[in-house]
């Protein structure tokens, strides 16, 4: 799963990187410790604005038919295996896909009587784009834009940290994910070995375990035994 991540680039940088109109209305701030229901940047197609736009959405998808917002924290991830058929996600997968910009994501491994946090991030420092879905909920008050991250079985070294990972889309797949004219099987294709090799699995400090903490120190490398030294069949646990 992906239950905590970092996204720290400015609206100016993201709108340039994704060639998207900035519709964030100055509501986007760097966040090294994004948690469920937090506001996050997404890139989507807007019929109103006629192209790609950078928006701010609440993390935790609320289908249009939801009675209230209470279930949003459980809707942060959509499984790639069932996203096209699950009632909560099917309409968004068919018509409302988005890119979720990130610096990287966190997972925890239980070891030595505690939990070691890891930050999965591009080795070259480039932006990540998670495959995402969006929806607009019209309950009391203003319409609420919300989103989910599509996840898939973890591959390669990432499987040593957790059994799930975000569906990471390389730049050549961004336009296809946002398009209406791509075969669903192609949309959900896993990242290549080259893409996976470009993701660093970085041990980080315990500070990220507290959602009140924020700042670049959360993604700083700390000493830790290499993943290859983990016992066979390690007990893997997310912190949330």
C-alpha positions as CSV (number, residue, x, y, z in Angstrom):
1,X,0.0,0.0,0.0
2,X,1.0,3.6,-0.1
3,X,-0.2,5.3,3.2
4,X,2.4,8.1,3.6
5,X,4.4,10.0,1.0
6,X,6.3,13.2,0.3
7,X,5.5,15.9,-2.3
8,X,7.5,19.1,-1.9
9,X,7.7,20.8,-5.3
10,X,6.1,24.1,-5.8
11,X,3.0,24.8,-8.0
12,X,5.2,26.7,-10.4
13,X,7.6,23.7,-10.7
14,X,4.8,21.1,-11.1
15,X,2.8,23.1,-13.6
16,X,6.0,23.4,-15.7
17,X,7.0,19.7,-15.3
18,X,3.6,18.4,-16.3
19,X,2.8,21.2,-18.8
20,X,-0.4,21.9,-16.9
21,X,-2.3,25.1,-16.1
22,X,-1.9,26.0,-12.4
23,X,-5.4,25.8,-10.8
24,X,-4.1,25.3,-7.3
25,X,-5.1,28.8,-6.2
26,X,-2.0,29.1,-3.9
27,X,-3.2,26.2,-1.7
28,X,-0.2,24.0,-2.4
29,X,2.5,23.7,0.2
30,X,5.5,21.4,0.5
31,X,4.7,18.4,2.6
32,X,7.3,15.8,3.6
33,X,4.8,13.7,5.5
34,X,1.5,13.4,3.6
35,X,-1.1,11.4,5.4
36,X,-4.6,10.3,4.5
37,X,-7.1,13.2,3.9
38,X,-4.3,15.7,3.5
39,X,-4.5,18.1,0.5
40,X,-2.2,17.0,-2.3
41,X,-1.4,18.1,-5.9
42,X,-2.8,16.1,-8.8
43,X,-2.6,16.6,-12.6
44,X,-5.9,15.9,-14.5
45,X,-7.8,16.9,-17.6
46,X,-10.3,19.6,-17.1
47,X,-13.1,20.1,-19.6
48,X,-13.7,23.5,-18.1
49,X,-10.2,24.7,-18.7
50,X,-9.6,22.6,-21.9
51,X,-6.5,20.6,-21.0
52,X,-4.2,19.5,-18.3
53,X,-4.5,21.3,-15.0
54,X,-2.7,21.2,-11.6
55,X,-5.2,21.0,-8.9
56,X,-5.3,20.4,-5.1
57,X,-7.3,17.4,-4.0
58,X,-8.0,15.7,-0.7
59,X,-6.2,12.3,-0.5
60,X,-8.9,9.7,0.0
61,X,-11.4,9.3,-2.8
62,X,-15.0,10.2,-2.2
63,X,-17.3,8.7,-4.9
64,X,-20.0,11.1,-6.0
65,X,-22.6,8.8,-4.3
66,X,-21.0,8.8,-0.9
67,X,-23.3,10.0,1.9
68,X,-20.6,11.8,3.9
69,X,-16.8,12.1,4.1
70,X,-16.2,9.6,6.9
71,X,-14.9,6.8,4.7
72,X,-12.4,8.9,2.8
73,X,-9.4,7.8,4.9
74,X,-10.0,4.2,3.8
75,X,-10.0,5.1,0.1
76,X,-6.5,6.4,-0.3
77,X,-5.4,3.4,-2.4
78,X,-7.2,1.6,-5.3
79,X,-5.9,-1.9,-6.2
80,X,-4.9,-2.2,-9.8
81,X,-6.3,-5.8,-9.9
82,X,-9.8,-4.6,-9.2
83,X,-9.9,-0.8,-10.0
84,X,-11.9,-1.3,-13.2
85,X,-14.7,-3.2,-11.5
86,X,-14.9,-2.0,-7.9
87,X,-18.0,0.2,-7.5
88,X,-16.1,3.0,-5.6
89,X,-13.4,3.3,-8.3
90,X,-14.8,2.0,-11.6
91,X,-16.2,5.3,-12.9
92,X,-13.1,7.3,-12.0
93,X,-10.9,4.7,-13.6
94,X,-13.0,4.9,-16.8
95,X,-13.2,8.7,-17.0
96,X,-11.3,10.5,-14.3
97,X,-7.7,9.4,-14.1
98,X,-5.0,11.7,-12.8
99,X,-1.3,11.9,-12.0
100,X,-0.2,12.2,-8.4
101,X,3.2,14.0,-8.2
102,X,5.5,12.8,-5.4
103,X,9.1,12.9,-4.3
104,X,8.7,9.3,-2.9
105,X,6.7,7.2,-0.5
106,X,7.3,5.6,2.9
107,X,6.9,2.1,4.2
108,X,7.9,0.4,7.4
109,X,9.6,-3.0,8.1
110,X,9.4,-4.6,11.5
111,X,12.9,-5.7,12.6
112,X,15.0,-5.9,15.8
113,X,12.0,-5.3,18.0
114,X,11.1,-2.1,16.2
115,X,10.1,-0.6,12.9
116,X,12.6,0.7,10.3
117,X,11.1,3.4,8.0
118,X,12.2,3.4,4.3
119,X,11.7,6.1,1.7
120,X,11.4,5.0,-1.9
121,X,12.5,7.8,-4.1
122,X,14.2,8.3,-7.6
123,X,17.9,8.0,-7.4
124,X,18.2,10.9,-9.9
125,X,16.0,13.3,-7.8
126,X,13.4,13.5,-10.5
127,X,9.7,13.7,-9.8
128,X,7.6,10.6,-9.5
129,X,4.1,10.3,-10.9
130,X,1.8,7.8,-9.3
131,X,-1.2,6.6,-11.2
132,X,-4.3,8.2,-9.6
133,X,-8.0,8.6,-9.8
134,X,-10.1,11.6,-8.9
135,X,-13.7,12.4,-8.1
136,X,-15.9,15.4,-7.1
137,X,-18.2,15.0,-4.1
138,X,-21.0,17.5,-3.8
139,X,-22.3,17.3,-0.3
140,X,-22.8,20.2,2.1
141,X,-20.8,23.3,1.2
142,X,-18.4,23.6,-1.8
143,X,-17.7,20.7,-4.1
144,X,-14.8,18.5,-2.8
145,X,-12.1,17.2,-5.2
146,X,-10.6,14.0,-3.9
147,X,-8.2,11.4,-5.2
148,X,-6.7,7.9,-4.7
149,X,-3.4,6.3,-5.6
150,X,-3.5,3.1,-7.7
151,X,-1.3,0.4,-6.2
152,X,0.0,-3.0,-7.5
153,X,2.0,-5.9,-6.2
154,X,5.5,-4.8,-5.3
155,X,8.3,-5.8,-7.6
156,X,12.1,-6.3,-7.2
157,X,13.8,-4.9,-4.2
158,X,10.6,-3.0,-3.3
159,X,9.0,-6.3,-2.3
160,X,11.4,-6.6,0.6
161,X,9.8,-3.5,2.1
162,X,6.1,-4.1,1.5
163,X,4.0,-6.4,-0.7
164,X,2.3,-3.4,-2.4
165,X,3.6,-0.3,-4.2
166,X,2.2,2.6,-6.1
167,X,1.8,2.2,-9.9
168,X,4.6,4.4,-11.0
169,X,4.3,6.0,-14.4
170,X,7.3,7.2,-16.4
171,X,7.0,10.4,-18.4
172,X,6.3,8.5,-21.6
173,X,3.1,7.1,-20.0
174,X,1.7,10.3,-18.6
175,X,-0.3,11.4,-21.6
176,X,-1.7,7.8,-22.0
177,X,-2.9,7.6,-18.4
178,X,-4.8,10.9,-18.9
179,X,-6.2,9.9,-22.3
180,X,-9.6,8.2,-23.0
181,X,-8.1,6.2,-25.9
182,X,-5.8,3.7,-24.2
183,X,-6.5,0.1,-23.5
184,X,-7.1,-0.6,-19.8
185,X,-4.5,-3.4,-19.8
186,X,-1.9,-1.1,-21.2
187,X,-2.8,1.6,-18.6
188,X,-2.1,-0.9,-15.8
189,X,1.1,-2.3,-17.1
190,X,3.8,-2.5,-14.4
191,X,6.9,-0.3,-14.5
192,X,9.9,-1.7,-16.3
193,X,13.0,-3.2,-14.7
194,X,14.9,0.0,-15.6
195,X,12.3,2.1,-13.8
196,X,12.4,-0.1,-10.7
197,X,16.2,0.0,-10.7
198,X,16.1,3.8,-10.6
199,X,14.2,3.8,-7.3
200,X,16.3,4.0,-4.2
201,X,15.2,2.2,-1.0
202,X,16.5,4.6,1.6
203,X,16.4,4.0,5.4
204,X,15.1,7.1,7.2
205,X,14.6,8.1,10.8
206,X,11.6,7.4,13.1
207,X,10.4,11.0,12.9
208,X,8.2,10.3,9.9
209,X,6.1,8.0,12.0
210,X,4.4,11.0,13.6
211,X,2.2,12.8,11.2
212,X,2.8,16.1,13.1
213,X,6.4,16.1,11.9
214,X,7.4,17.7,8.6
215,X,10.6,18.9,7.0
216,X,13.5,17.7,4.9
217,X,15.1,15.8,7.8
218,X,12.4,13.2,7.4
219,X,13.9,12.0,4.1
220,X,17.5,12.0,5.2
221,X,19.3,8.7,5.1
222,X,20.1,7.0,8.4
223,X,22.4,4.0,9.1
224,X,20.6,0.7,8.8
225,X,21.4,-3.0,8.0
226,X,21.0,-3.7,4.3
227,X,17.7,-5.1,3.1
228,X,19.6,-8.2,2.0
229,X,20.3,-8.9,5.7
230,X,16.6,-9.2,6.6
231,X,15.5,-12.6,7.8
232,X,13.7,-14.9,5.3
233,X,10.0,-14.1,5.2
234,X,10.3,-10.9,7.3
235,X,7.3,-9.6,9.1
236,X,6.3,-6.5,7.1
237,X,4.0,-3.9,8.6
238,X,2.8,-0.4,7.7
239,X,2.6,2.0,10.6
240,X,-1.0,3.0,10.0
